Amino acid sequence: MKKKVIILGAGITGLVTAYYFSQDKDFEVTLIEKNKYVGGTAMAFEYKDFILDYGPHKIYTVLPGIINEIEKVTPLLKVKKQNSIYLKNNFFDFPLKISQIAQKMPFTALSSGIDIFTKSFSKLPDDSYENFLINRFGKTMYELAFKDYARKVWTSHPQELDKELAIRRVAISGVFELIKGILFKDTGKISADYFYYPPKGIKQLLDSLVKEIKKNKGKILLQKEISEIKLKSHKIDYIKIGNKKIKPDYLISTIYLDSLLDLVKNQKNINEQKEMAGNLHYQKLNILYLILNKKRALKDCWVFFPEKKFLFHRISEQKAFSEQTSPENKTALMVETTKELNELNINIIIQQLKSIGILNENEIQEYFTKSLDRVYPIYKKGFLKNLHFALDKVESIEDVYTIGRPGLFNYNNMDQCWDMAKKTFEHIKQGKTKQDWQKTKNYFDSYRIVD
């Protein structure tokens, strides 16, 4: 008899998990999504003649075999990556090159050099995002490229953010690794030279996953939610969808951890666990889409804007990922911000883009906005205690697994979501124990972001 697998959430992790289980004749898989669309925070949409992402969704990985796995589902373009960072009225290559800083900002370069020489004599406690990065890059580089960016994206003072955020989000361990990578042309661990992307956008990947799941007789239920998870002796007695009770062999959750714990109704101390999960905060993302009457607006795929004077922290151009996503004589810019996109802020953003030569006002055909709640995990000091306390409840349930960015409060990218889904399938298929699962989870925590 086939084992029943219920998967909560049809983001990338949920879709890929369902894809793997649906391929195996030993499992009957049902994917449940509360929204009327799939993709989660990696969703994409069609707008007139455009196919647009919710911000840039490039595919790159240092994980072995993942690109090959994705290409089994959808074709991929290999795209030359070009991106910049805008600082002190200048565009710089990203990652920053010491030679460019010396040429365009000689006093900053000198100050950075002094930092490198003296920082070993005045090391700060490694107890925050701020101190961790100052210890490795010096105060000058930290204030130039990291400080204001953290305030803009995670809306917190960098001293309040956990050092784990810097460990996971900053691809290089310090200024010496940056110099080594440039001198020896070993930049693979710092920044990708190429990335991959479906010709028709991330929507093509999402649609292909849905098609494969259905072809393999898997079920996808949209605009549906579980209302209750009833436990008995640390196992699922049943789950409830509407008035229907179902007893799955495995429940795999990719939804937010606090939302999952809300569904567990009959456990002691569950409110304490839910309170801890509720202390894991996310930042909302707002995106301004500018449709321009020109072939291209940027020489880059995306540009970072860390300085606080700009209301936005990154802009990207959809056509830079694939020309097949946009009309020939038009282009779409995606402007990401955590600020509210009211008319005042939209006008300020447009004026700021004009001031640095990105666009002219007469090139704007139209604009519109999109918002996504709970996108960026905010790693505040002490978050690991809250996370582990909340996860303990889930880990104690034998047939329940929680994975993905929302499910593990893990700051992972799409390739890592794919890897996480594949390894979860393999873990269950091979009949491994929850003790084995702890080793797998530790591996998930070792993911690092390479831009």
C-alpha positions in Angstrom: 0.0 0.0 0.0 1.3 3.5 -0.9 2.3 5.7 2.0 0.4 9.0 2.2 2.5 12.2 2.2 0.9 15.6 2.8 3.0 18.6 2.0 2.0 22.1 3.3 3.0 25.1 1.2 3.6 25.3 -2.6 6.7 27.5 -2.6 9.8 26.2 -4.2 10.6 23.8 -1.4 7.1 22.4 -1.3 6.8 22.0 -5.0 10.2 20.2 -5.4 9.4 18.0 -2.4 6.1 17.0 -4.1 7.9 16.5 -7.4 10.3 13.9 -5.9 7.7 12.0 -3.9 5.3 12.0 -6.9 8.0 10.2 -9.0 8.1 7.3 -6.5 5.5 4.5 -6.8 5.6 3.9 -3.0 4.1 7.3 -2.2 0.8 9.1 -2.7 1.4 12.8 -2.4 -0.9 15.8 -1.9 0.4 19.3 -1.9 -1.8 21.9 0.0 -1.5 25.7 -0.7 -3.6 28.4 0.9 -3.1 30.8 -1.9 -4.5 30.5 -5.4 -1.0 30.5 -6.9 2.2 28.5 -6.4 5.7 29.8 -5.9 5.6 31.4 -2.4 8.2 34.2 -2.2 9.7 33.0 -5.5 6.4 33.5 -7.3 6.2 35.1 -10.8 3.4 36.4 -12.9 2.5 37.6 -16.4 1.8 41.3 -17.0 0.7 42.3 -20.5 3.6 41.3 -22.7 6.0 40.7 -19.8 6.8 37.7 -17.6 8.0 39.1 -14.3 9.5 37.8 -11.1 9.0 39.1 -7.6 12.5 40.5 -7.6 15.5 38.8 -9.3 15.3 35.0 -9.0 18.5 33.8 -10.6 19.7 30.2 -10.2 23.2 29.5 -9.1 24.7 26.8 -6.9 27.9 25.4 -5.5 25.9 22.3 -4.5 26.8 19.2 -6.7 24.1 17.9 -9.0 21.5 20.5 -8.4 21.6 22.3 -11.8 21.3 18.9 -13.5 18.3 18.1 -11.4 16.6 21.4 -12.3 17.4 20.8 -16.0 15.4 17.6 -15.8 12.3 19.8 -15.2 13.0 22.9 -17.4 15.6 24.1 -19.8 18.0 26.7 -18.5 19.9 29.6 -20.1 23.5 30.2 -18.9 23.6 34.0 -18.3 26.8 36.0 -17.9 26.4 37.7 -14.6 27.1 41.4 -14.3 26.2 43.3 -11.2 27.3 46.5 -9.4 27.1 48.3 -6.1 26.6 52.1 -6.0 28.6 54.0 -3.4 29.6 57.6 -3.0 28.2 58.6 -6.5 30.1 55.8 -8.2 29.3 52.4 -9.6 31.6 49.6 -8.5 31.9 46.0 -9.6 30.4 43.6 -7.0 32.1 42.1 -5.1 34.1 45.3 -4.5 37.6 45.4 -6.0 40.3 47.0 -4.0 41.8 48.6 -7.2 38.5 50.3 -8.0 38.2 51.7 -4.5 41.8 53.0 -4.7 41.1 54.6 -8.0 37.7 56.3 -7.2 38.0 56.8 -3.5 41.7 57.0 -2.5 41.1 58.3 1.0 38.7 55.5 1.7 41.2 52.9 0.4 43.9 54.4 2.6 41.6 54.3 5.6 40.7 50.7 4.8 44.4 49.8 4.6 45.0 51.3 8.1 42.0 49.3 9.3 43.5 46.1 8.0 46.8 46.8 9.7 45.3 47.8 13.1 42.2 45.6 13.4 44.1 42.6 14.8 45.1 44.8 17.7 41.6 46.0 18.6 39.3 43.1 18.0 35.7 43.5 19.1 33.7 40.7 20.7 32.2 38.5 17.9 28.7 39.0 19.3 26.7 40.8 16.6 26.4 41.3 12.8 28.2 44.7 13.2 31.2 43.5 15.3 31.6 40.3 13.3 32.0 42.3 10.0 34.1 45.1 11.5 36.5 42.4 12.8 36.9 41.0 9.3 36.6 44.0 7.0 37.6 46.9 9.2 35.3 49.8 10.2 35.8 51.8 7.0 34.6 49.0 4.7 31.9 48.0 7.1 30.4 51.5 7.2 30.8 51.8 3.5 29.1 48.6 2.3 27.3 46.8 5.2 26.0 49.1 7.9 23.2 51.1 6.1 22.3 48.1 4.0 21.5 46.1 7.1 19.3 48.9 8.5 17.4 49.2 5.1 16.8 45.4 4.6 16.3 44.1 8.1 15.2 47.5 9.6 17.2 46.9 12.8 20.4 48.4 14.2 23.3 46.1 13.2 24.3 45.7 16.8 20.9 44.1 17.4 21.4 41.5 14.6 23.0 38.2 15.3 26.5 37.4 13.8 24.8 34.3 12.2 23.3 36.7 9.6 26.8 37.8 8.5 28.0 34.3 8.4 25.2 33.1 6.2 24.7 36.2 4.0 28.2 37.5 3.4 29.9 35.2 0.9 33.5 36.1 1.8 35.0 35.6 5.3 37.0 38.9 5.3 39.0 41.3 3.3 42.0 38.9 3.0 39.8 36.4 1.3 38.6 39.1 -1.1 42.2 40.1 -2.0 43.2 36.4 -2.4 40.2 35.7 -4.7 41.2 38.7 -6.9 44.9 38.0 -7.0 44.5 34.3 -7.8 41.3 34.6 -9.8 39.6 32.2 -7.4 36.3 34.0 -7.1 34.0 31.0 -7.3 33.3 31.1 -3.5 32.8 34.8 -3.6 30.7 35.5 -6.7 29.4 33.5 -9.6 30.6 34.4 -13.1 27.4 33.0 -14.6 24.0 32.1 -13.4 21.2 30.0 -14.8 17.7 31.0 -15.7 14.6 29.5 -17.5 14.0 31.2 -20.9 10.5 32.1 -20.0 11.3 33.2 -16.4 10.9 31.5 -13.0 7.3 31.0 -13.9 8.4 28.4 -16.4 10.1 26.5 -13.6 7.0 26.7 -11.4 4.7 25.7 -14.2 6.9 22.8 -15.1 7.0 21.5 -11.5 3.2 21.6 -11.3 3.0 19.8 -14.7 5.4 17.0 -13.5 3.6 16.5 -10.2 0.2 16.2 -11.9 1.7 13.9 -14.6 2.9 11.6 -11.8 -0.6 11.5 -10.3 0.3 13.9 -7.4 -2.5 16.2 -6.2 -2.2 20.0 -5.8 -4.9 21.6 -3.8 -4.9 25.4 -4.0 -6.9 27.8 -1.7 -7.0 25.0 0.9 -5.7 24.9 4.4 -5.3 22.4 7.2 -7.3 23.5 10.2 -6.0 21.0 12.8 -3.2 18.5 13.5 -4.3 16.0 16.1 -1.5 14.0 17.8 -1.5 10.7 19.6 1.6 9.5 21.4 4.0 11.8 19.4 2.5 10.7 16.1 -0.2 12.2 13.9 -3.6 10.8 14.7 -5.2 12.8 11.9 -5.2 16.1 10.1 -8.3 18.1 9.3 -9.0 19.8 5.9 -12.5 21.4 6.2 -14.6 18.7 7.7 -12.5 15.8 6.3 -10.1 13.9 8.5 -7.0 12.3 6.9 -4.3 10.2 8.5 -1.0 10.7 6.6 2.1 8.6 7.0 4.2 11.8 6.7 3.5 15.5 7.0 6.1 17.8 5.5 5.6 21.4 6.3 7.2 24.3 4.3 4.9 26.9 5.9 6.0 29.4 8.6 6.9 27.6 11.9 4.4 29.6 14.0 1.6 28.8 11.5 2.5 25.1 11.8 2.5 25.2 15.6 -0.9 26.9 15.5 -2.4 23.8 13.9 -1.3 21.5 16.7 -4.2 21.5 19.1 -3.7 19.0 21.9 -0.1 19.3 23.2 1.2 20.4 26.6 3.1 23.7 26.6 2.3 24.3 23.0 1.5 27.9 23.7 5.1 28.5 24.9 6.4 27.0 21.7 4.1 29.1 19.6 5.2 32.2 21.5 8.9 31.4 20.7 8.1 30.8 17.1 6.2 34.1 17.1 9.4 35.8 18.2 11.0 34.9 14.9 10.4 38.0 12.8 10.4 38.6 9.0 10.7 41.8 7.0 8.2 42.6 4.3 9.3 43.3 0.7 7.8 45.9 -1.6 8.6 46.1 -5.3 8.0 49.0 -7.7 7.8 47.8 -11.3 8.7 50.5 -13.9 7.7 49.7 -17.5 10.1 51.7 -19.7 9.9 52.6 -23.4 13.5 51.6 -24.1 15.3 48.4 -25.0 17.5 48.3 -21.8 18.0 50.5 -18.8 21.0 48.8 -17.1 24.3 47.3 -18.1 23.9 45.1 -15.1 21.6 42.3 -14.1 21.1 44.0 -10.7 22.6 46.8 -8.7 22.9 47.2 -4.9 22.3 50.5 -3.2 23.5 50.2 0.5 23.5 54.0 1.3 20.6 55.2 3.5 19.9 58.2 1.3 18.3 55.8 -1.3 14.8 54.5 -0.4 15.6 51.3 -2.2 18.3 48.6 -1.6 18.4 46.9 -5.0 17.2 47.3 -8.6 17.2 44.7 -11.3 16.1 44.4 -14.9 14.0 41.4 -16.0 15.4 41.4 -19.6 18.9 41.0 -18.2 17.9 37.5 -17.1 16.2 36.5 -20.4 15.2 38.6 -23.3 12.2 36.3 -23.9 10.5 37.7 -20.8 10.1 41.2 -22.2 9.1 42.9 -25.5 11.9 43.9 -27.8 11.5 47.7 -27.4 10.5 47.8 -23.8 12.0 46.8 -20.5 10.9 46.4 -16.9 12.9 47.5 -13.8 12.2 46.0 -10.4 13.0 48.3 -7.5 13.1 46.6 -4.1 12.5 48.4 -0.9 11.2 47.8 2.6 9.6 51.3 2.6 5.9 51.7 2.0 5.3 52.4 -1.7 2.9 55.4 -1.4 2.9 58.1 -4.1 5.3 60.2 -2.2 7.9 57.5 -1.9 7.4 56.3 -5.5 8.1 59.9 -6.7 11.2 60.1 -4.6 12.4 56.7 -6.0 11.8 57.9 -9.5 13.7 61.1 -8.9 16.6 59.2 -7.3 16.8 56.9 -10.3 16.8 59.9 -12.6 19.6 61.6 -10.6 22.0 58.7 -11.2 21.1 58.3 -14.9 19.1 55.1 -14.7 16.1 56.6 -16.5 14.4 59.7 -17.8 10.8 60.5 -16.7 9.5 60.5 -20.3 10.7 56.9 -20.7 8.2 55.7 -18.1 5.2 54.1 -19.7 3.6 53.0 -16.5 4.4 51.6 -13.0 2.7 49.4 -10.4 3.6 47.8 -7.1 3.6 44.4 -5.5 4.2 43.4 -1.9 5.2 40.2 -0.1 4.9 39.7 3.6 7.5 37.9 5.7 10.3 37.6 3.1 13.5 38.4 4.8 14.2 36.5 8.1 15.5 38.9 10.7 18.2 37.2 12.7 18.1 39.2 15.9 20.4 38.3 18.7 19.1 35.3 20.6 17.0 34.1 17.6 18.7 30.6 17.7 17.4 30.0 21.2 13.8 30.8 20.1 14.2 28.8 16.9 15.6 25.7 18.6 12.9 25.8 21.4 10.1 26.0 18.8 11.7 23.3 16.6 11.9 20.9 19.6 8.1 20.5 19.5 8.1 19.7 15.8 11.1 17.4 16.1 9.3 15.4 18.8 6.6 14.4 16.4 7.8 11.3 14.6 6.1 11.7 11.3 6.4 15.5 10.9 9.2 17.4 9.1 9.5 21.1 8.7 11.8 22.5 5.9 12.4 25.5 3.7 13.0 29.2 4.4 9.8 29.6 6.4 9.8 26.1 8.0 13.3 26.3 9.4 13.8 30.1 9.5 16.7 29.4 7.2 18.1 32.2 4.9 18.4 29.9 1.9 18.2 30.4 -1.8 16.3 28.4 -4.5 19.1 26.0 -5.2 19.3 25.2 -1.4 15.5 24.9 -1.3 15.8 22.3 -4.0 18.6 20.4 -2.2 16.6 20.5 1.0 13.6 19.0 -0.7 15.7 16.3 -2.3 17.4 15.3 0.9 14.1 15.2 2.8 12.7 12.8 0.2 15.8 10.6 0.4 15.7 10.6 4.2 12.1 9.4 4.3 12.6 7.0 1.3 15.6 5.3 3.0 13.7 5.0 6.3 16.2 7.0 8.3 15.5 8.0 11.9 14.8 11.4 13.6 18.4 11.1 15.0 19.7 11.0 11.4 17.5 14.0 10.7 19.4 16.1 13.1 22.5 15.5 11.1 20.7 16.5 7.9 19.4 19.7 9.6 22.9 20.6 10.6 23.9 20.3 7.0 21.1 22.7 6.0 22.5 25.2 8.5 25.9 25.0 6.7 24.4 26.6 3.5 26.1 29.9 2.5 24.9 32.4 0.0 27.1 33.0 -3.1 25.8 36.0 -5.2 
